[in-house]
Each structure stands twice: as C-alpha cells, then as structure tokens.
C-alpha cells in the first residue's frame, strides 16, 4: 500500500461513516495508512508520460468507444468521467499511474460523442452513457471492479452497481452528481423552465466550459429524469466512498450526504475537503483519491483472503 507522511493529515476533514448511527472519525484503514510514511514524491503522481495508443470497443448498433486499458491484478479499477469530460483528465491519469505502480488492472474511456469515441454529443443521453459504462464492464473488464465516478460519472457508477452487483465491488464518487442536472433544472424559476421547454435548449452557465456555457437539449433533461435515484433507497450493498469539496459551486456537498443516506449499504463514508472545488484536481485532492482507492483494494483483498 502507498503511504503518506503525517503532515498530510492537516488537509483532511474527518470522514462521516453512515450505518445505524452516524459517527465521525477516521476509517480504520485510513488510520493505518497514515501511519506509514513515504520518502520523496509518491511514484503514482503524474509526471512525464509516454503517449499510448487508443483502442476502440466495437459495438453493434452503438457508437464505438475509445478506451485505454492496463492489464493487472483484481480488483480492477474503472474511471468514469464527468459530463463531456474525456479520459485524459488529471484524475484519470493519476489513477492510471497509481494502478500501474500496484500492478492492478485499470480502464479509462470516453463516452459516446465525447473525446475519441464515435457518436454525436447532441444525440447522447444519460441512458446512453449508462449503456457505455455497462459495455466497458461487460466487454472489457475482467473480474471484480472498483468504479471511480467523477461528477456525472458518480451518478452513472451507481446505475452500474445496481445493474451489475456481482461485478462492482466498491464505489468511489468524486463530487458525485446523482440526479444533478435534473435537480439544477428543477431549481430554475418557472418562467425560465418554460422558456427552455419552448426553445428546446438550456444554456447552462459553467466556468468549466470553454464557452462559459453548456448547451443542453431539453430532451436530455427529460430523459435524465428517468434515471433519478434520490427519490427512493438506492439498492447498492458494496462499500461506497464519497469525496466532496465544500467549495463546490456546481454540486453542493450536501448531495453526497443525501446519497449516503439513500444508499442501502452500511459501509459508506463521506469525506469532505473544506477548500476543494468541484473538480477536486489539486495535489491534495489526488492524494485523497488514490489513498481511498488503496484503502478499498486493501479492504477487499482482506475480505477475499
């Protein structure tokens, strides 16, 4: 397992464990993890990278998906990106380096209509992207998998865990946006929603878009409503870790608390970072993410053994 100097503890907010009673404190795995020190820069932090070729998953009647895959030990790790994000982001690459250092299998990919994958973004839906994730699990991944979902990917990872309970053994959400786009739309004034319905397009302001706005089809929002999960208990029984920045101005951190409350599993932690934003891509955020993956791999390996 990767270790960390005790100085890193200052960047943490205590995690919230959800079971029959809510208790605040460090997960025992994290406590043990922080007792171990690592000299110098961790080998899994992104540095100079050699370009690797992109592979494609061919699917009859569905767009081909671009992906990159590392072979290795189980459980494997699959990174599920956020809305219109591709597989070359900071978190995706950092996890790849980390899995490579441990010798664990890893897959990152682009959704239909995004990055190097085939398809038209304007024709994509939450339901279609859900199928993309299931295709990766069914046709590329081998054995049990830990899913790491960022923002919208956090929403999709829950759908994957519900659909493939025997394959998905743990979930890690980063700024988990379960029902996020639908919730944001429903919070708009009535007159604004009527205007969007009439025009058929929602120009959603976002500082993460190059144009300062995302253009969402009204039909995209209506289709997404069919995939909402927070209206009832979420039937996921595997370990769940939800990481969220308290400076997130896109998906409030309270969303992760709500998700934790809805998930059926009793092994659920919510870990908050006081000064992190929605993307959670700073060095300390990445450290937290890979420590969380490492802790779950250790936990699952202990269970298996």
C-alpha positions in Angstrom: 0.0 0.0 0.0 1.1 3.6 -0.6 1.8 5.5 2.5 1.8 9.2 3.5 3.6 11.5 5.9 1.5 12.6 8.9 1.8 16.2 7.6 -0.9 15.2 5.1 -3.5 14.9 7.9 -3.9 18.7 8.0 -5.6 18.6 4.6 -8.3 16.2 5.8 -11.8 16.8 7.1 -13.0 13.8 9.2 -15.0 11.3 7.3 -18.6 10.6 8.0 -19.5 6.9 8.4 -23.1 6.0 7.8 -24.6 3.0 9.5 -27.4 2.7 12.1 -25.9 5.7 13.7 -23.7 8.5 12.2 -20.3 8.5 13.7 -17.5 10.9 12.8 -13.9 9.8 12.7 -11.2 8.3 10.5 -11.9 5.0 8.8 -9.6 2.4 10.4 -8.0 1.6 7.1 -7.1 5.3 6.6 -5.7 5.5 10.1 -3.3 2.6 9.4 -2.5 4.1 6.0 -1.4 7.4 7.5 0.9 5.7 10.0 3.1 4.6 7.1 5.5 7.2 5.6 6.7 7.6 2.1 10.0 9.2 1.3 10.1 11.7 -1.6 7.4 12.2 -4.2 4.9 9.3 -4.5 5.6 7.3 -7.7 1.9 7.5 -8.7 1.8 11.3 -9.0 1.5 12.2 -12.7 4.9 13.2 -14.3 6.1 13.0 -17.8 4.0 10.4 -19.7 4.6 8.5 -22.8 1.8 8.6 -25.3 -0.1 5.3 -25.6 -2.3 4.3 -28.5 -6.1 4.5 -28.1 -8.1 1.3 -28.5 -11.7 1.0 -29.6 -14.6 -1.1 -28.4 -16.7 -2.1 -31.3 -20.4 -2.4 -30.5 -23.2 -3.4 -33.0 -25.7 -0.6 -33.4 -23.9 1.6 -30.8 -21.0 4.1 -31.2 -17.5 2.6 -30.8 -15.9 3.6 -27.5 -12.3 4.8 -27.2 -10.5 3.4 -24.2 -7.1 2.7 -22.7 -6.6 -0.4 -20.6 -3.9 -1.7 -18.2 -3.8 -5.4 -17.5 -3.2 -6.4 -13.9 -4.5 -7.8 -10.7 -8.0 -7.8 -9.3 -9.9 -5.9 -8.3 -9.6 -3.8 -11.4 -10.4 0.0 -11.4 -12.6 1.8 -13.9 -12.7 5.6 -14.1 -16.0 7.1 -15.2 -15.6 10.8 -16.2 -17.8 13.8 -15.7 -20.2 15.5 -18.1 -18.4 15.8 -21.6 -15.1 15.2 -19.9 -12.7 12.8 -21.6 -10.4 10.1 -20.3 -7.3 12.3 -20.3 -8.1 14.4 -17.2 -5.9 14.8 -14.2 -7.8 12.3 -12.0 -7.9 9.6 -14.8 -4.2 9.8 -15.4 -3.2 9.9 -11.8 -5.3 6.8 -11.1 -3.6 5.0 -14.0 -0.2 5.7 -12.6 -1.3 4.5 -9.2 -2.8 1.3 -10.6 0.3 0.7 -12.6 2.5 1.1 -9.5 0.4 -1.5 -7.7 0.0 -3.8 -10.7 -3.8 -3.6 -10.7 -5.9 -3.6 -13.8 -7.3 -0.2 -14.9 -9.6 1.2 -17.6 -10.4 4.7 -18.7 -12.6 5.6 -21.6 -14.6 8.3 -23.4 -18.4 8.4 -23.5 -20.2 8.2 -26.8 -19.9 11.6 -28.5 -17.0 12.7 -26.3 -13.3 12.7 -26.9 -12.1 10.0 -29.4 -15.3 7.9 -29.2 -17.8 7.8 -32.0 -21.2 9.3 -31.8 -22.9 12.7 -31.8 -22.9 14.5 -28.5 -26.3 16.1 -29.2 -27.9 12.7 -29.5 -26.4 11.4 -26.2 -28.4 10.9 -23.1 -27.8 9.7 -19.5 -29.4 6.4 -20.6 -26.9 6.0 -23.5 -24.0 6.9 -21.3 -25.2 4.3 -18.8 -25.0 1.7 -21.6 -21.5 2.9 -22.3 -20.4 2.1 -18.7 -22.1 -1.3 -18.8 -20.3 -2.1 -22.1 -17.0 -1.3 -20.5 -17.8 -3.6 -17.6 -19.2 -6.4 -19.7 -16.9 -6.4 -22.7 -13.6 -5.1 -21.5 -13.2 -5.5 -17.7 -12.3 -8.9 -16.2 -13.4 -9.9 -12.7 -14.5 -7.6 -9.8 -14.2 -3.9 -10.3 -13.9 -0.7 -8.3 -15.7 2.1 -10.0 -14.4 5.7 -9.6 -17.0 8.2 -10.8 -16.4 11.9 -11.2 -19.5 14.2 -11.1 -21.9 12.8 -13.6 -19.8 9.7 -13.6 -20.7 9.3 -9.9 -24.3 9.1 -10.9 -23.6 6.5 -13.6 -21.5 4.4 -11.3 -24.5 3.8 -9.0 -26.5 2.7 -12.0 -23.8 0.3 -13.0 -23.6 -1.1 -9.4 -27.3 -1.7 -9.4 -27.2 -3.4 -12.8 -24.0 -5.4 -12.2 -24.0 -6.2 -8.4 -21.8 -9.3 -8.9 -19.1 -7.3 -10.8 -19.0 -4.0 -9.0 -17.4 -4.5 -5.6 -16.9 -0.9 -4.5 -17.7 2.7 -5.5 -15.7 5.9 -5.1 -17.5 9.1 -6.0 -15.8 12.5 -6.6 -18.2 15.4 -6.4 -21.0 12.8 -7.0 -23.7 14.4 -9.1 -26.6 11.9 -8.6 -29.7 13.5 -10.2 -27.5 16.6 -10.5 -28.6 18.0 -13.9 -32.3 17.3 -13.1 -32.1 18.9 -9.7 -30.4 22.0 -11.2 -33.1 22.3 -13.8 -35.9 21.9 -11.3 -34.5 24.7 -9.2 -34.8 27.2 -12.1 -37.7 29.8 -11.9 -40.9 28.6 -13.6 -40.7 31.1 -16.4 -37.1 30.1 -17.2 -38.1 26.5 -17.4 -41.0 27.3 -19.7 -38.6 29.3 -22.0 -36.2 26.4 -22.1 -39.0 24.0 -23.0 -40.1 26.3 -25.8 -36.7 26.8 -27.2 -35.7 23.2 -26.7 -32.2 24.2 -25.3 -30.9 25.1 -21.9 -27.9 27.3 -22.0 -26.4 26.3 -18.6 -23.7 28.7 -17.4 -20.5 26.9 -16.4 -17.0 28.2 -15.7 -15.7 24.8 -16.7 -16.8 25.2 -20.3 -14.5 26.9 -22.8 -17.5 29.0 -24.0 -18.7 29.7 -20.4 -21.9 27.7 -21.1 -23.1 24.2 -21.8 -25.9 23.8 -24.3 -28.2 21.0 -23.1 -31.1 19.8 -25.1 -34.4 19.9 -23.2 -34.9 16.4 -24.3 -31.7 15.4 -22.5 -33.1 16.7 -19.2 -36.4 15.0 -19.7 -34.7 11.7 -20.5 -32.4 12.1 -17.4 -35.5 12.2 -15.2 -36.0 8.5 -15.9 -32.6 7.8 -14.2 -33.0 9.7 -11.0 -32.2 7.8 -7.8 -32.7 10.0 -4.8 -36.4 9.6 -4.6 -36.1 6.1 -3.0 -33.5 3.9 -1.3 -30.5 3.1 -3.6 -30.1 -0.7 -3.8 -26.3 -0.8 -3.6 -24.7 -3.0 -1.0 -21.0 -2.7 -1.7 -18.6 -0.3 0.1 -19.1 3.3 -1.0 -16.7 6.3 -0.5 -18.0 9.8 -1.4 -15.4 12.6 -1.7 -16.6 16.1 -2.0 -15.2 19.6 -1.8 -17.1 22.1 0.4 -16.3 24.9 -2.1 -18.1 23.0 -4.9 -20.3 25.6 -6.7 -21.8 23.1 -9.1 -22.9 20.1 -7.0 -23.3 21.1 -3.3 -21.5 18.8 -0.9 -24.8 18.1 0.8 -25.7 16.0 -2.2 -23.1 13.4 -1.1 -24.7 13.4 2.4 -28.1 12.8 0.8 -26.7 10.0 -1.4 -25.1 8.3 1.6 -28.4 8.4 3.4 -30.2 6.8 0.5 -27.7 4.0 -0.2 -28.7 0.7 1.3 -25.1 -0.3 2.1 -23.9 0.2 5.7 -20.3 0.6 4.6 -20.5 4.2 3.4 -18.1 7.1 4.1 -18.5 10.7 3.2 -15.2 12.6 3.1 -15.2 16.3 2.8 -12.4 18.7 1.9 -13.0 22.2 3.2 -11.2 24.2 0.5 -11.7 21.9 -2.6 -13.9 22.8 -5.6 -16.0 20.7 -7.9 -13.1 19.3 -10.0 -11.0 18.2 -7.0 -7.8 18.0 -9.1 -5.3 19.7 -6.8 -2.4 17.6 -5.5 -4.0 17.0 -2.1 -7.3 16.0 -3.8 -5.5 13.5 -5.9 -3.7 12.1 -2.9 -7.0 11.7 -1.1 -8.4 9.9 -4.1 -5.6 7.4 -4.5 -5.4 6.7 -0.8 -9.1 5.9 -0.9 -8.6 3.5 -3.8 -5.7 1.9 -2.0 -7.7 1.5 1.2 -10.5 -0.2 -0.6 -8.2 -2.5 -2.5 -6.6 -3.5 0.8 -10.1 -4.0 2.4 -11.3 -6.1 -0.5 -8.1 -8.2 -0.6 -8.5 -8.8 3.2 -12.1 -10.0 2.7 -11.1 -12.3 -0.2 -8.2 -13.8 1.8 
